Amino acid sequence: MAYRPFRIAKSKIKGVGKVEEKINKDDWIEIVENDPDLTWVDDSNHRRQLFKENKTLKRILYAYYEFDEKKDYGNVLLKFSEEMGFIMIDQTKTTLSRLEKYFEIANKLDALLLQGNTKVIDEKYVESYKKEKKA
């Protein structure tokens, strides 16, 4: 089975990154700013050093989940694209805590959690995943 990354979007994604309604940038910023489990990539030591070296470098709206301060990166990268209007999620593997966090963020944004571009991950799916992992 092919790997299908998770995404958070207001609707199913059609074609090459086309959505009917975009996630609001300010709503995304508010979620990251108020969630202690999320860390702006721009707040990592690596990015701060890049800002010192390159004054024209633009800030990005990417956040880490499961950020490790010693390693200076997170196990999960949530990449918000204002142009495309949705969040792409890079991870090495799916865990229950990660799936629950993605679902929580999607709900706060009044959006869908998708696997790939069209498979909607709902509460029923999360609950069945939870039962499967406990078995």
N, C-alpha and C positions, 0 to 999 in steps of 0.2 A: 504494500500500500504506500502511495506517495505521501511525503510529508506535506501537510497543509497547515501553514502558520495561522496563528490567531490574529484577529483584527478586531478593532472596536469601531463601529460605524453606525450612522443613523439609519442606514438601509443596506440591503444586500448590495454588493459591489458588482457593477456591470462593466464588461469590457476591460479596458486597461485603466483601473483606478477611478471609475466614474460612479459617483453616488448621487442620489436625488437631493439629499440635504447634507450639508457639511457640519461637522462638529465645530462648535464655537471655540475659537482660540482662548478667549477669556475664561470660559468654563473649564477648559483643560488646565490653564494656569492655576485657577482657584483650587482645583482638585489636588494638583501636585503640591502647591503651597501649604495646604491644610492636611496632608496625609503624611504622618511621620514615617511611613514605610516606603515613601518615594523620595528620591534624591535627584535634583537636576544634574544632568551630565555636566553642565557648565560649572557646577560647584565642585567637581572633582579636581584634585590637584593637577592632573594632567591638563585639563582644559584651562584652568587658571594660569598655568605656565604658558600655554599657547596664547592666551589673551595678553600676557605681558610681552611676549615676543612679537606679536602681530596685532597692532592696535586696530586694524581694519577687520579683524575676524568678527563675524556676526554670531550672535547668540543663537542657539538651537533650542527647540522645544522638545527635547528628548529627556526622558527620566529613567533612572534606574530603579528597579525593585530588587530587594535583597542585596543592597549595596554593602560592600566590604571595604571599610576605610583603609585597612592595611594593604589590600591589593589595589585599591583605588578604582574599582569597577564593580558593577552589579551583575548578578547572574541573569537578570532579565533586563532587556532594553525596550522601553516603550517609545516609539518614534512617531510623534505627531507631525503630520504634514498639513500645513495650512492650505497649500495649493490643492491637495487631493481631498482634504477634509475628513480624514480618518486617521486612526492610530494603528501602526503595524507593531507587532510584538515579536521580538527576537529572543529565543530561549534555547537552552540545550535539551531540556526535557520537560514534560508536563508533570506537575505535582498537584495534589489536591489544594494545597495552600495557594499556589499560583493561579489555578483555575478559579478558585473562590475570589482572589484579588481582582482578576480580570473581569469577572462577573460583577463584582462590587463597583468597579470603575465604570463599566458600561451602564449600570443602573443609575449611578450618579449623573452620568451624562445624558440620561434618557435615550440611550443608544442600544444597539445590538452587539452581543459578543458573537463573532463569527469564527468558524474554522474554515480556512480558505476564504473564498469570496462570497459564498452563499449559504453554507450550513450554519443555521442559527443554533447557538448553544444557549439553552434555557435552563431554568431552575430544575426542571425534571432531569435534564442531562447531568447537571452538577450533582444532584442527589444520587443518581444511579452510579456516577463515578465514585462518589464517597462510599457507597455500599460495596462497590467492587474492590476498592482499596482496603476496606476493613476485612474482607473475606480472606 
